[in-house]
């Protein structure tokens, strides 16, 4: 669960994703998996300058959608798969409020993506 303030957290997460560069970064990090990508690799792959990328990565990190780790002189970023599963669960949980269309649980492939 997103815990206390889950609605506010969901709003921050969706707001961070509502920008084309940040959405492209998340999609690249999802593909990279738990290994993640160095900031320079992300910038090269997306054709984004270092200062612009730094701004967007900070926004995604503040929204809790990515994590960073330092290895020597590089910073690697990974998608926070648990946070994304929580966000999808937040949406799915209220789906139809008991209507027939939502009798089935969220697709397992969505909820297990990135799970270790």
C-alpha positions in Angstrom: 0.0 0.0 0.0 1.0 3.6 -0.4 0.2 4.1 3.3 -1.0 7.4 4.9 -1.5 10.0 2.3 -1.8 7.5 -0.5 -3.9 9.8 -2.5 -1.4 12.6 -2.3 1.4 10.2 -3.2 -0.5 8.9 -6.2 -1.0 12.5 -7.3 2.7 13.2 -7.0 3.5 10.1 -8.9 1.0 10.7 -11.7 2.1 14.4 -12.0 5.7 13.3 -12.4 4.7 10.9 -15.1 2.7 13.5 -17.0 5.7 14.8 -18.9 7.1 13.1 -22.0 10.8 13.0 -20.9 10.0 11.6 -17.5 7.7 9.0 -18.9 10.5 8.0 -21.4 13.0 7.7 -18.5 10.6 5.5 -16.5 10.0 3.3 -19.6 13.8 2.9 -20.2 14.4 2.1 -16.5 11.6 -0.5 -16.5 13.3 -2.2 -19.4 16.7 -2.0 -17.7 15.3 -3.9 -14.6 17.0 -4.1 -11.3 20.4 -3.3 -12.9 19.3 0.1 -13.8 21.1 2.6 -15.9 23.8 5.2 -15.4 22.6 8.7 -15.8 24.8 9.1 -18.9 23.4 6.0 -20.5 19.9 7.3 -19.9 20.8 10.7 -21.5 22.4 9.1 -24.5 19.5 6.7 -25.0 16.9 9.4 -24.9 18.9 12.3 -26.4 18.6 14.4 -23.3 21.2 16.8 -22.1 22.8 16.2 -18.6 21.2 19.3 -16.9 17.7 18.5 -18.3 18.0 14.8 -17.4 19.2 15.7 -13.9 16.1 17.9 -13.4 13.8 15.1 -14.6 15.5 12.4 -12.5 15.1 14.5 -9.4 11.4 14.9 -10.1 11.0 11.2 -10.5 13.0 10.5 -7.4 11.0 13.0 -5.4 7.8 11.2 -6.6 9.3 7.9 -5.3 9.3 6.3 -8.8 13.1 5.9 -9.1 16.0 5.2 -6.8 19.6 6.2 -7.2 22.8 4.6 -6.1 26.4 5.7 -6.5 29.0 3.4 -8.0 32.4 5.0 -8.1 31.9 8.2 -10.1 28.6 7.2 -11.7 25.0 7.4 -10.4 22.8 4.6 -11.4 19.0 4.9 -11.5 16.5 2.1 -11.2 12.7 2.1 -11.4 11.0 1.5 -8.0 8.9 -1.4 -9.1 7.2 -1.7 -5.7 6.0 1.9 -5.8 4.7 1.4 -9.3 2.9 -1.8 -8.3 1.4 0.1 -5.4 0.3 2.9 -7.8 -1.4 0.4 -10.1 -3.0 -1.3 -7.1 -4.3 2.1 -5.9 -6.1 2.5 -9.3 -7.3 -1.1 -9.5 -8.6 -1.4 -6.0 -11.4 1.1 -6.7 -12.2 -0.1 -10.2 -15.9 -0.1 -10.7 -16.6 -0.4 -7.0 -17.9 -3.9 -7.2 -19.1 -3.9 -10.8 -18.8 -7.0 -12.9 -16.0 -5.6 -15.0 -13.7 -5.7 -11.9 -14.5 -9.1 -10.6 -11.1 -10.3 -11.6 -7.9 -9.2 -9.8 -5.3 -7.1 -11.5 -3.4 -9.0 -14.1 -0.5 -10.9 -12.5 1.9 -9.8 -15.1 1.3 -6.1 -14.1 1.6 -6.8 -10.4 4.8 -9.0 -10.7 6.8 -6.9 -13.2 10.1 -6.2 -11.7 9.5 -8.5 -8.7 12.6 -10.2 -7.4 
